[in-house]
């Protein structure tokens, strides 16, 4: 790739490919944009340090890899540092969400035990023992598509049991934020 080495040309040639590169490694679109801007900030401030103009692409992608690594290194501690600064009412909301998820998880464990044996076995092996569908199929003598179907049916049964028992409310991330039992004599929850 022959080009004049300036930030504008690097932006024109690399901004979209870099954005895709970062997006494959980071789920949040806003974080992708922030990382991309950080990469170009570093390029702008370190362009004079580039010794071999023929290696611009490798240099740019190394900066991007480092920026993604920095993102994950610092975001590991983000939750604990932010929760210390949250007002008590917000902390109690977070704790209530965690409690709701834990309560539903306990209900699901009980429901799994009531599934027919072949479906219970499929769920336990894939969800709790982390077997792939192929490994499940090999262990149970099923094809991969048969193993997938069995797990999907088990999940469907579990979902039906849960929705028969409870009314659930979810946040945008799929976490249970509230639930109510539909009947007082539910044997699961």
Beta strands, then each sheet from edge to edge (+ up, - down):
strand 1: 166-170
strand 2: 176-181
sheet 1: 1+ 2-
end
